[in-house]
Amino acid sequence: MTNFDIYKLIHLIANKDVYSNWLTPEQFQLELQSKNIRLMRNILGLPERYQPGVGASATRTNEIDLLPLLVVKEVPLTNQETELPNWYYINDFYTDESLAPEIISQQELGTRKNNPLRVATEQYPWAIIIESGLKIYPSTVTKATVSYYRKPNDPTFLTTVNTTTGELEYDEDSEELEWADHNKLDIAYMILQDFGVNTGRQEVSQLAPLWKVIQP
């Protein structure tokens, strides 16, 4: 299912023509990008205002859906810090020597650093979340394996109008959503809700097979 399939399906459910400007291609791209992140946040079970770099506990509803975005890799530390490109949520970390690594909140940092009974060691390291990923204690740790979910790629919706036929044509260079088709239907449903279309998620699923025959 492409972004164009979703676009046509939304118009079908809303009983709108794709040329009506009810949902312009520009608006649709913004909606795709917004709901792309919202879907990830929902699947992770994160709060509405979650932002990467802010500690939050996730209650995953379906880890299988998140597998394409899962990254597990060993990274070097610079000044105790990792560099995790495009990370969205960090699950865990460990080292070759660690027995019980722990990610703590920023609020615990002062107490933990000065606690003589809970000193960070190579067997029992701990870390805090920072903008670049993790800052890991003790300073003798030089590398760590980190499990995290990266941010999904921003989808794009590029179209042109054929000057001969007048039809809306989809540019295949558009960046597609990385989700499975059933997740793409979740995004379609959220967009319909934003535009005040009174429909149920089940109805979206029932009409979805029509995307292959819907014409603009």
Order of alpha helices (4+ residues) and beta strands (2+ residues): alpha-alpha-alpha-beta-beta-beta-alpha-beta-beta-beta-beta-beta-alpha-alpha
